Amino acid sequence: MTPKMTSLAAKTLPNLFVSFRSLFVFFLVLPLVLPFYSATFSSSATGKKVGDDGMQAAALFTWKASLDSESKPLLSSCVIGSNHCNWIGIGCKKVGTIITHIDLKSYGLSGTLSNLNFSSLPHLRSLDLTNNSLHGTIPSRIDRLSRLTYLSLSANSLSGSIPHEIYQLSNVKTLELYQNQIGGTIPYEIGLLISRIELSLYSNNLMGSIPASIGNLVNLTTLYLYENHLSGSVPEEVGNLRSLIDLDLSTNNLTGSIPTFIGNLVNLTYLYLFKNNLSGSIPEEVGNLKSLVGLALYMNNLTGSIPASIGNLVNLTTLHLYKNHLSGSIPKEVGNLRSLIDLDLSTNNLTGSIPTFIGNLVNLTYLYLFENNLFG
């Protein structure tokens, strides 16, 4: 997805050279930007220390200087002596020059985050670097952004593990690290982020179990952990997440049964658990999820019959249960699902006749019942 880092990590000497070069750029830039900002913005009315604005600008300019050469023209507005609030992707408070937002989404930037001095950006509320070509690890110093409410480093080529320090960002409501090459486990400390509304870690190389502490995130509306290598069972603490609207744990190595406490999540709109190793029956409690629009449990090892309570899901447009080991007949309650557009029960062990009530599903566009033992 992105160019690889130039080979710096192998030897100590090049590392030292890069560090000294970064320091040299920083101290070269700082005297140039400080006079401009100090003279303009050091009045006692602002209550700010002289040079705060210059430190912010120097941090950004130093980071720009550390990026790969092809990235630098993309940040052409980042010029020494100009007002940093006018730079591309930089947002400041309406009054003053304090940087509160950095939005450089899809700018084609290539490089690392190691030379971005987070300590010089203490007022930052939003950092969006989605869909670039950033590589390397997420620096532990990111915890200096204590006022951050939105953080997205998604769709890059970041590697390493999620630093534990990231979970000290207690004000973060949205954390998006999806579509990277991040490995390791999901730290237990994730449960500290009780303000969290959206957590998207999908399409990485995460492994291990889903920590029980995730049940502390009672404000969570979106939980996307799909396309990783997560194992173990779905922790019962997930049943505490009653604000959840979207839950996608698909395409992992999860085992055990679909827990009955899933019925507690009455606000769920989408429940995707497909492509795992789940076994046992579909619990009757799934019928409590009356807001469900999409239910996808396909490609597991589910057994038993389709519960009659599924007929309660009158808002359902997609029902995918294919490639399991479900048996018994198709319950007549499926005829209540008049919003259904896509119904796939194929590749199971279903028996009996194809029910006439299937004709009630007047919005149905796709109906797949093949590879069963149906007749009639």
C-alpha positions in Angstrom: 0.0 0.0 0.0 2.9 2.3 0.6 6.6 2.6 -0.1 8.7 1.0 2.6 10.9 3.1 5.0 14.3 3.8 3.7 16.7 1.4 5.4 17.6 3.3 8.7 16.9 0.7 11.4 19.8 -1.7 10.8 22.7 0.3 12.1 23.2 2.7 15.0 25.2 5.3 13.1 22.6 6.1 10.5 20.0 6.3 13.3 22.2 8.9 15.1 22.6 10.8 11.9 18.9 11.0 11.3 18.3 12.1 14.9 21.0 14.8 14.7 19.6 15.9 11.3 16.1 16.2 12.7 17.4 18.2 15.7 19.4 20.4 13.3 16.3 21.1 11.2 14.3 21.9 14.3 16.8 24.3 15.8 17.4 25.9 12.4 13.7 26.5 11.9 12.8 27.6 15.4 14.7 31.0 15.4 13.1 31.8 12.1 9.5 31.2 13.1 9.7 32.4 16.8 10.2 36.1 16.0 7.3 36.2 13.6 4.8 34.6 16.1 6.2 36.1 19.2 5.9 39.7 17.9 2.4 39.1 16.7 0.8 37.0 19.3 2.6 37.5 22.6 0.2 40.1 24.0 -0.9 39.7 27.6 -4.5 39.5 26.5 -4.0 36.1 25.0 -2.5 34.6 28.2 -0.1 32.5 26.2 3.6 32.1 26.6 5.7 33.9 24.1 6.7 31.5 21.4 3.9 28.9 21.7 2.8 29.6 18.2 6.3 29.3 16.9 6.7 25.9 18.6 3.6 24.6 16.8 4.8 25.9 13.5 8.3 24.5 14.0 6.9 21.1 14.9 5.0 20.9 11.7 7.8 22.3 9.6 10.3 19.8 11.1 7.9 16.9 10.4 7.4 18.1 6.8 11.2 18.2 6.4 11.4 14.5 7.6 8.9 13.2 5.1 10.0 11.5 1.9 11.0 13.9 -0.9 7.9 13.4 -3.0 5.7 14.4 -0.1 7.2 17.8 0.5 5.6 19.6 -2.6 2.2 18.4 -1.4 2.6 20.6 1.7 3.8 23.7 -0.3 1.8 26.1 1.8 3.9 25.1 4.9 6.4 28.0 4.5 8.6 29.6 7.2 7.3 33.0 8.3 3.7 32.5 7.0 0.7 32.1 9.3 0.4 28.4 10.0 -3.4 28.7 10.3 -3.4 29.3 6.5 -1.4 26.1 5.8 -3.1 23.3 4.0 -4.9 21.0 6.4 -4.4 23.1 9.5 -7.3 24.4 11.5 -7.0 26.9 14.3 -9.3 28.4 16.9 -11.5 31.2 15.6 -9.7 33.6 17.8 -5.9 33.3 18.0 -3.5 30.9 16.3 -3.8 27.8 18.5 -3.8 24.7 16.2 -6.8 22.5 17.1 -7.2 20.4 13.9 -4.9 18.7 11.5 -6.7 17.1 8.5 -4.3 15.8 5.9 -6.5 12.9 4.7 -5.6 11.5 1.3 -2.7 13.9 0.6 -0.3 11.2 -0.6 2.1 11.8 2.3 4.9 9.3 2.7 7.1 9.0 5.7 6.9 8.3 9.4 5.4 9.9 12.5 8.6 9.6 14.5 9.6 13.3 13.9 6.2 14.8 14.7 6.6 16.6 18.0 3.3 15.9 19.7 4.3 17.9 22.8 4.2 21.1 20.7 0.6 20.5 19.8 -1.1 20.4 23.2 -4.4 21.9 22.1 -5.0 19.5 19.2 -8.6 18.1 19.1 -8.6 16.3 15.8 -5.8 14.5 13.9 -6.7 12.9 10.6 -3.9 11.3 8.5 -6.1 8.7 6.8 -5.3 7.3 3.4 -1.7 8.3 3.1 1.5 6.2 2.8 2.8 6.6 6.3 4.9 3.7 7.6 6.8 2.8 10.8 5.2 2.6 14.2 2.8 4.7 16.1 5.0 6.7 18.6 4.3 6.3 22.3 4.6 10.1 22.6 1.1 10.3 21.0 -0.2 10.4 24.6 0.9 14.1 24.8 -2.2 14.9 22.7 -4.3 14.9 25.8 -7.2 17.0 24.4 -7.6 14.8 21.3 -11.2 13.7 20.6 -10.7 12.3 17.1 -7.8 10.2 15.9 -7.6 8.5 12.5 -4.4 7.0 11.2 -6.2 4.5 9.0 -5.4 3.3 5.5 -1.6 3.6 5.8 1.1 1.0 6.2 1.7 1.5 9.9 3.2 -1.6 11.7 4.3 -2.6 15.2 1.7 -2.9 18.0 -0.8 -0.4 19.3 1.1 1.6 22.0 -0.4 1.3 25.5 0.0 5.1 25.8 -2.7 5.6 23.2 -5.2 4.5 25.8 -4.3 7.4 28.0 -6.1 9.7 25.5 -9.2 9.7 27.7 -11.1 12.3 25.7 -10.9 10.4 22.4 -14.4 9.5 21.1 -13.3 8.1 17.7 -10.2 6.0 17.3 -9.6 4.6 13.8 -6.5 2.6 13.0 -8.0 0.3 10.3 -6.3 -0.9 7.2 -2.8 -0.9 8.4 -0.3 -3.7 9.3 -0.6 -3.4 13.0 0.0 -6.6 15.0 0.1 -7.7 18.6 -2.9 -7.9 20.8 -5.6 -5.4 21.8 -4.4 -4.2 25.2 -6.5 -4.6 28.2 -6.2 -0.8 28.7 -8.7 -0.2 26.0 -11.3 -0.3 28.7 -10.0 3.0 30.0 -11.4 4.9 27.0 -15.0 5.2 28.4 -15.7 8.2 26.2 -15.2 6.2 23.1 -18.1 6.2 20.6 -16.4 4.5 17.6 -13.6 2.0 17.6 -12.3 0.8 14.2 -9.3 -1.6 14.2 -10.3 -3.8 11.3 -8.1 -5.1 8.5 -4.9 -5.4 10.5 -2.9 -8.3 11.9 -4.2 -8.2 15.5 -4.3 -11.5 17.3 -5.2 -12.9 20.7 -8.5 -12.6 22.4 -10.9 -9.6 22.6 -10.2 -8.2 26.1 -13.0 -8.4 28.6 -12.4 -4.7 29.5 -14.0 -3.8 26.2 -17.3 -4.1 28.2 -16.4 -0.8 29.9 -17.0 1.2 26.7 -20.7 1.6 27.4 -21.0 4.6 25.0 -19.7 2.7 22.0 -21.9 2.8 19.0 -19.5 1.2 16.5 -17.1 -1.7 17.0 -15.3 -2.9 14.0 -12.6 -5.6 14.6 -13.1 -7.7 11.4 -10.4 -9.0 9.2 -7.8 -9.7 11.9 -6.6 -13.0 13.5 -8.5 -12.7 16.8 -9.2 -15.9 18.6 -11.1 -17.2 21.7 -14.8 -16.6 22.4 -16.8 -13.4 22.2 -16.4 -12.1 25.8 -19.7 -11.9 27.8 -18.8 -8.3 28.7 -19.8 -7.3 25.1 -23.4 -7.7 26.4 -22.8 -4.4 28.4 -22.5 -2.4 25.2 -26.1 -1.5 24.9 -25.4 1.6 22.8 -23.9 -0.5 20.0 -25.4 0.1 16.6 -22.8 -1.7 14.4 -20.9 -4.8 15.6 -18.6 -6.5 13.1 -16.3 -9.3 14.4 -16.3 -11.2 11.1 -13.3 -12.9 9.4 -11.4 -13.9 12.5 -10.7 -17.1 14.3 -13.4 -16.8 17.0 -14.7 -20.0 18.6 -17.4 -21.0 21.0 -21.1 -20.3 20.6 -23.0 -17.1 19.8 -23.6 -15.8 23.3 -27.2 -15.4 24.5 -26.3 -12.0 25.9 -26.2 -10.8 22.3 -29.9 -10.2 22.9 -29.1 -7.3 25.2 -27.8 -5.2 22.3 -31.3 -4.0 21.4 -30.0 -1.0 19.3 -28.0 -3.1 16.9 -28.6 -2.4 13.3 -25.8 -4.7 11.9 -24.5 -7.9 13.4 -21.7 -9.6 11.4 -20.1 -12.7 12.8 -19.4 -14.5 9.5 -16.2 -16.3 8.6 -15.2 -17.5 12.1 -15.3 -20.9 13.8 -18.4 -20.4 15.9 -20.4 -23.4 16.8 -23.6 -24.3 18.6 -27.1 -23.0 17.7 -28.4 -19.6 16.9 -29.8 -18.4 20.2 -33.5 -17.5 20.5 -32.4 -14.2 22.0 -31.4 -12.9 18.5 -35.1 -12.2 18.1 -34.7 -9.3 20.6 -32.7 -7.4 18.1 -35.7 -5.7 16.4 -33.6 -2.9 14.9 -31.5 -5.3 12.9 -31.2 -4.5 9.2 -28.3 -6.9 8.4 -27.6 -10.3 10.0 -24.7 -12.3 8.6 -23.6 -15.5 10.4 -22.4 -17.5 7.3 -19.4 -19.7 7.0 -19.3 -20.9 10.6 -20.1 -24.3 12.2 -23.5 -23.5 13.5 -25.9 -26.4 14.1 -29.5 -26.8 15.1 -32.6 -25.2 13.6 -33.3 -21.6 12.6 -35.0 -20.1 15.7 -38.7 -19.0 15.2 -37.8 -15.7 17.0 -36.0 -14.6 13.8 -39.5 -13.6 12.6 -39.4 -10.7 15.0 -36.7 -9.0 12.9 -39.2 -7.1 10.7 -36.6 -4.5 9.6 -34.2 -7.1 8.3 -33.1 -6.6 4.7 -30.2 -9.1 4.6 -30.2 -12.6 6.2 -27.1 -14.7 5.4 -26.9 -18.0 7.2 -25.3 -20.0 4.4 -22.4 -22.6 4.7 -23.2 -23.8 8.2 -24.8 -27.1 9.4 -28.3 -25.9 10.1 -31.0 -28.5 10.1 -34.8 -28.7 10.4 -37.3 -26.8 8.3 -37.4 -23.2 7.4 -39.6 -21.7 10.2 -42.9 -20.1 9.0 -42.0 -16.9 10.9 -39.5 -16.1 8.1 -42.7 -15.1 6.2 -42.9 -12.0 8.5 -39.7 -10.6 7.2 -41.3 -8.5 4.5 -38.4 -6.0 4.3 -36.0 -8.8 3.2 -34.1 -8.1 0.0 -31.4 -10.8 0.3 -32.0 -14.2 1.8 -29.3 -16.9 1.6 -29.8 -20.2 3.5 -27.8 -22.3 1.1 -25.3 -25.1 1.8 -26.9 -26.3 5.1 -28.9 -29.4 6.0 -32.3 -27.9 5.9 -35.2 -30.3 5.3 -38.9 -30.1 4.4 -40.6 -28.4 1.5 -39.9 -24.9 0.2 -42.6 -23.0 2.2 -45.4 -21.1 0.4 -45.0 -18.2 2.8 -41.9 -17.3 0.9 -44.3 -15.5 -1.4 -44.9 -12.9 1.3 -41.4 -11.6 0.8 -42.4 -9.2 -1.9 -39.2 -7.1 -1.7 -36.9 -10.1 -2.1 -34.3 -9.7 -4.8 -32.0 -12.7 -4.0 -33.2 -16.1 -2.8 -30.6 -18.8 -2.4 -31.7 -22.2 -1.0 -29.4 -24.5 -2.9 -27.4 -27.4 -1.4 -29.9 -28.4 1.2 -32.3 -31.4 1.5 -35.4 -29.4 0.5 -38.1 -30.8 -1.7 -41.4 -29.8 -3.4 
